[in-house]
Amino acid sequence: MLIKDNLLFMDENTQATFAESNNFDPGLQVRYIIIHYTAGSSASAAIKTLRDDQAPNRVSAHQVVSRTGEITQLVPFDRVAWHAGVSYWENERDINHISIGIELDNEGWYRQIDGIWVSSFGTTAQEEDLEIMTHPKHENPLGWRKFPPVQWLTALEICRALRVAFPNIEDVLGHEDIHQEKVDPGPAFRLDQFRAVLFADQSLPEGEVITQAAKVQEYKTIRESPEAPIYVNECDKDGVIVRYGPPPVLPDRHPASPLPEETRVKVDRTQPDKESGIKWSLVEVKSKLPGFKKVAGWVNADLVKGGNRIKSPAVLYINNGSIPKRETPLHPAKSLPAGTHVRRLETRKGWVLVCTLSKIISHGYVYAWLRESDIVKV
């Protein structure tokens, strides 16, 4: 296989089937390959969905590979396909603009109901066609549809051709690696083995196709609350998804912080942060605080009642001439227990966005920001 004019060719003269999708943007800068499964009944059904430009939620991918190895290209490799969704990887967001998406015809996971294996969309399968495995994002084992060797090897040859055409390709990832809700291509694909063969530029020993289980790169937490608080990545506010970056660099907390409830204060001025709408009050503390003579700084204005008393314990920030910027909210879980295994998704200025590889009691799988110094590689 080879790439010519951003299209896949099986050889010098034979172009792979091309069925153009209008669901794309210009300006692709290729750095990653993302492997998906279609979670549908057939390759043709997936192609129809990926070409539908009238759907409420339009999607696409660059390639679809059937279970018998037939390849259909939908989007040229210089265009952005819409396959990744809300996605993160290391310091990157919106992975669509830096990746090629390959969809493999595969039903995905099956759950056993009354002794019958049933897919997420209602079809059934025999147990010998499945691998019973546990995904890090699922609590219990599921049946995962096996990938035929011809399909796996076809995807490998496509990726090899892409590496030749785009030498800046850094890695091949699963949709599950970059999107917090996705689980494809799932453990039956053996992405670690696929990656090893692709980047080693070597052939598989005869008869040794996808035989080893995949393993994600894991980290673990080394501290917990109150020394290692975690912060919200995104939340639903009145039906609108609000996404947060890592906590901004705030002024240092005053040594007298937090101010106890009912602390008497004098408000010098109140000023809103235009970005977040949070109002901040510059206050002088009138109550006596042991060990301090004169205390002043910024507090959240909502925590000052009647203009002269703190109504609940309030963080006091040193006044360095400007108001504090928006605070990323604490995650409802507050912290992760020491030793929690996580996957690292993004890094920014000493903070990492992680997802837990097991459920946290009362919170399920947690996606949150925490300090980079609070995790170590397993």
C-alpha positions in Angstrom: 0.0 0.0 0.0 1.0 3.6 -0.5 -0.4 7.1 -0.3 -0.6 9.3 -3.4 -2.2 12.8 -3.4 -3.7 12.0 0.1 -5.5 8.9 -1.2 -4.7 5.3 -0.4 -3.5 3.0 -3.2 -3.3 -0.7 -3.0 -0.4 -0.6 -5.4 1.0 2.0 -7.9 -2.0 1.8 -10.1 -4.9 0.6 -8.0 -6.7 3.1 -5.8 -8.6 1.8 -2.7 -12.4 2.3 -2.9 -13.2 5.9 -2.4 -16.7 7.0 -1.3 -16.4 10.7 -0.4 -18.0 12.1 2.8 -18.8 15.7 3.0 -18.3 15.7 6.7 -14.8 17.3 7.0 -12.9 20.4 7.7 -9.7 21.6 5.9 -6.2 21.8 7.4 -5.3 18.4 8.8 -1.8 18.3 10.5 -1.1 14.6 10.9 0.5 13.5 14.2 -1.5 10.6 15.4 -3.6 7.6 14.1 -6.7 6.8 16.0 -8.2 3.3 15.9 -12.0 2.9 16.4 -14.5 0.1 16.1 -17.8 0.9 14.4 -20.1 -0.6 17.1 -22.6 -1.4 14.3 -23.9 -4.3 12.2 -21.8 -4.0 9.1 -19.1 -2.0 7.3 -21.7 -0.7 4.8 -24.0 0.5 7.6 -21.0 2.4 9.1 -20.1 3.9 5.7 -23.6 5.2 5.3 -23.5 6.8 8.7 -20.1 8.3 8.1 -21.3 9.9 4.8 -24.6 11.2 6.1 -24.4 15.0 5.8 -28.0 15.5 7.0 -27.7 13.8 10.4 -28.1 15.9 13.5 -24.7 14.8 14.7 -22.5 14.5 11.6 -19.5 12.2 11.9 -16.9 10.8 9.5 -13.6 8.9 9.4 -10.8 8.6 6.9 -11.0 4.8 6.4 -13.4 1.9 7.1 -12.0 -1.6 7.1 -14.5 -4.5 6.8 -14.1 -7.8 8.7 -12.8 -9.4 5.5 -10.2 -6.7 4.9 -12.0 -4.5 2.3 -11.0 -0.8 2.6 -13.1 2.2 1.9 -11.7 5.7 2.1 -14.2 8.5 2.9 -12.0 11.5 3.5 -8.6 12.4 2.0 -5.7 12.6 4.3 -5.2 16.3 4.1 -8.7 17.0 5.5 -10.0 16.8 9.0 -12.5 14.0 9.6 -14.9 14.1 12.5 -14.1 10.9 14.4 -12.6 11.8 17.8 -15.3 14.0 19.4 -14.4 15.8 22.6 -10.9 14.5 22.9 -7.7 15.1 24.8 -4.2 13.7 24.6 -1.2 15.0 26.5 -1.2 18.7 25.9 -3.6 18.6 22.9 -7.3 19.1 22.6 -9.5 18.5 19.6 -7.6 15.5 18.3 -9.6 15.5 15.0 -7.3 18.3 13.7 -4.1 16.3 14.2 -5.1 12.7 13.6 -6.3 10.2 11.0 -9.3 8.1 12.0 -9.6 4.4 11.0 -12.9 2.6 11.7 -12.8 -1.2 12.0 -16.1 -3.0 11.4 -16.8 -4.6 14.8 -19.8 -4.8 17.0 -17.8 -4.0 20.1 -18.9 -5.4 23.5 -21.7 -7.9 24.3 -23.4 -8.4 27.6 -24.8 -11.8 28.7 -28.5 -11.7 29.3 -30.3 -15.0 30.3 -27.4 -16.9 28.9 -27.4 -15.1 25.5 -24.7 -12.7 24.5 -26.3 -9.4 23.3 -24.6 -6.4 21.7 -25.3 -2.8 22.7 -27.7 -2.5 19.7 -29.5 -5.9 20.1 -27.7 -8.4 17.9 -26.6 -11.7 19.4 -23.3 -13.7 19.1 -21.9 -17.1 20.0 -19.4 -17.1 22.9 -16.7 -18.6 20.6 -16.8 -15.4 18.5 -16.1 -13.3 21.6 -13.3 -12.8 24.1 -14.4 -12.4 27.7 -12.3 -9.5 29.0 -12.5 -6.6 31.4 -12.0 -3.1 30.1 -10.4 -0.5 32.5 -13.6 1.6 32.1 -16.0 -1.3 32.8 -16.4 -2.8 36.2 -17.3 -6.3 35.0 -16.1 -8.6 32.2 -17.9 -8.3 28.9 -17.8 -10.3 25.6 -15.7 -8.4 23.0 -16.1 -9.3 19.4 -12.9 -10.8 18.0 -11.0 -9.0 15.2 -10.3 -11.3 12.3 -6.5 -11.5 11.6 -7.1 -10.2 8.0 -8.8 -7.1 9.3 -6.0 -6.5 12.0 -3.3 -7.0 9.4 -5.0 -4.7 6.8 -5.2 -2.0 9.4 -1.5 -2.5 10.1 -0.6 -2.2 6.4 -2.6 1.1 6.2 -0.8 2.5 9.2 2.6 1.5 7.7 1.7 3.4 4.5 0.6 6.4 6.5 3.9 6.4 8.5 5.8 6.5 5.2 3.7 9.3 3.8 3.6 11.3 7.1 6.9 10.8 9.0 5.7 13.1 11.7 3.3 10.5 13.0 4.1 10.1 16.7 1.8 7.3 17.9 -1.2 5.1 17.2 -3.9 5.5 19.8 -7.4 4.1 20.6 -10.5 6.2 20.7 -10.6 5.0 24.4 -7.3 6.8 25.0 -8.5 10.3 23.9 -12.2 10.4 24.9 -13.4 9.9 28.4 -16.5 7.9 27.5 -15.3 5.7 24.7 -14.0 2.1 25.0 -13.1 1.4 21.4 -11.3 -0.4 19.9 -11.4 -2.4 23.2 -9.1 -5.0 24.8 -9.7 -7.6 22.0 -7.8 -5.4 19.5 -4.4 -5.6 21.4 -3.4 -2.1 20.6 -0.1 -2.4 22.5 1.0 -5.3 20.2 -0.3 -3.4 17.1 1.8 -0.4 18.2 4.9 -2.5 18.8 4.8 -4.1 15.4 4.0 -0.8 13.6 6.8 1.2 15.1 9.4 -1.7 15.2 8.9 -2.0 11.4 8.9 -5.8 11.8 6.8 -8.7 10.8 4.8 -10.8 13.1 6.0 -14.4 13.6 3.9 -16.7 11.6 0.7 -17.7 13.5 1.3 -15.1 16.1 -1.4 -12.6 15.3 -2.9 -10.5 18.2 -2.3 -13.0 21.0 -1.3 -10.8 23.9 -3.6 -8.6 26.0 -3.3 -4.9 25.7 -2.0 -2.8 28.7 -2.5 0.9 29.2 0.3 3.1 30.6 -0.6 3.5 34.2 0.2 6.0 36.9 -0.8 6.0 40.5 -1.6 8.7 43.0 0.8 9.1 46.0 -1.1 11.5 48.2 -4.7 12.3 49.1 -6.8 15.0 50.6 -6.3 17.6 51.9 -2.7 17.7 50.5 -3.8 16.5 47.0 -7.2 18.0 46.0 -8.6 17.2 42.5 -10.5 19.7 40.3 -13.4 19.4 37.9 -12.6 18.8 34.2 -16.2 19.5 33.0 -19.6 19.8 34.5 -23.2 20.3 33.5 -24.6 23.7 34.3 -28.3 24.0 33.4 -27.9 21.6 30.5 -24.7 23.2 29.2 -21.4 21.4 29.4 -18.8 23.8 30.9 -15.2 22.6 30.5 -12.4 23.8 32.7 -8.7 23.9 32.3 -6.4 23.2 35.2 -6.6 25.6 38.2 -5.1 28.9 37.2 -2.1 30.4 39.0 -3.8 32.2 41.9 -2.3 34.6 44.3 -0.7 32.9 47.3 -3.1 32.1 50.1 -2.7 34.4 53.1 -1.1 32.7 56.1 -4.2 33.5 58.1 -6.4 31.6 55.5 -9.0 30.3 55.8 -11.0 33.0 57.7 -13.3 31.3 60.2 -17.1 31.7 60.0 -18.3 35.0 61.7 -15.0 36.7 61.2 -15.6 40.5 61.2 -14.3 42.3 58.1 -14.4 45.7 56.5 -14.9 45.6 52.7 -12.7 48.0 50.9 -14.1 47.3 47.4 -15.8 44.5 45.4 -14.8 43.7 41.9 -16.0 41.0 39.4 -13.9 38.7 37.3 -15.3 39.4 33.9 -14.3 35.9 32.6 -16.0 33.9 35.3 -18.5 36.3 36.8 -17.1 35.6 40.3 -17.1 38.7 42.5 -14.2 39.3 44.8 -14.1 41.5 47.9 -10.9 43.1 49.2 -11.3 43.0 52.9 -9.6 44.1 56.1 -10.0 41.7 59.0 -11.4 43.4 62.1 -11.6 40.3 64.3 -8.5 39.3 66.3 -6.7 36.4 64.7 -4.1 34.6 66.9 -0.6 35.4 65.7 -1.6 38.2 63.3 -1.8 41.9 63.9 -3.2 43.2 60.6 -4.8 41.0 58.0 -6.2 41.9 54.6 -6.7 40.3 51.2 -9.3 39.0 48.7 -12.2 36.7 49.5 -15.1 35.5 47.4 -17.8 38.2 47.8 -20.5 35.6 48.2 -18.9 34.5 51.5 -19.3 38.0 53.0 -22.7 38.5 54.6 -24.2 41.9 55.5 -21.0 43.5 54.3 -19.1 42.8 57.5 -19.0 39.1 58.4 -17.7 35.9 56.9 -20.7 33.5 56.6 -18.6 30.3 56.1 -14.9 29.5 56.2 -13.4 31.5 53.3 -10.1 31.3 51.5 -8.2 34.5 51.9 -5.7 35.4 49.1 -2.9 37.9 49.4 -3.6 41.2 47.6 -0.9 41.5 44.9 -2.7 44.4 43.1 -5.3 42.4 41.1 -8.2 40.2 41.8 -7.8 36.4 41.7 -8.9 34.8 38.4 -11.5 32.1 38.0 -11.0 29.1 40.3 -11.6 25.7 38.8 -14.2 24.0 41.0 -13.1 21.2 43.3 -14.3 17.8 42.1 -17.1 16.4 44.2 -14.8 13.4 45.1 -12.4 16.0 46.6 -9.4 13.7 46.3 -8.3 10.3 45.1 -7.1 7.7 47.6 -3.4 7.2 47.6 -2.5 4.4 45.2 -5.4 5.0 42.8 -4.4 3.9 39.3 -5.0 6.5 36.6 -4.4 7.2 32.9 -2.8 10.5 32.1 -4.6 12.4 29.4 -3.1 15.9 29.3 -0.4 18.0 31.0 -0.5 21.8 31.5 1.8 23.9 33.7 2.3 21.4 36.4 -1.2 20.0 36.3 -2.4 16.7 34.7 -5.8 15.6 33.5 -6.4 12.0 34.5 -9.1 9.4 34.4 -9.2 6.6 37.0 -8.9 3.0 35.8 -11.4 1.9 38.4 -14.6 3.3 39.8 -14.5 5.6 42.9 -17.2 5.0 45.4 -20.2 7.3 44.7 -18.5 8.9 41.7 -17.8 6.2 39.2 -14.9 6.8 36.9 -13.3 10.1 37.7 -11.9 12.6 35.2 -10.2 15.4 37.0 -7.2 17.7 37.3 -4.5 17.1 39.9 -0.9 18.3 40.4 1.7 16.4 38.3 3.7 15.9 41.4 0.9 13.9 43.0 1.3 10.9 40.5 4.1 8.5 39.7 4.4 6.0 36.8 3.5 2.4 37.8 
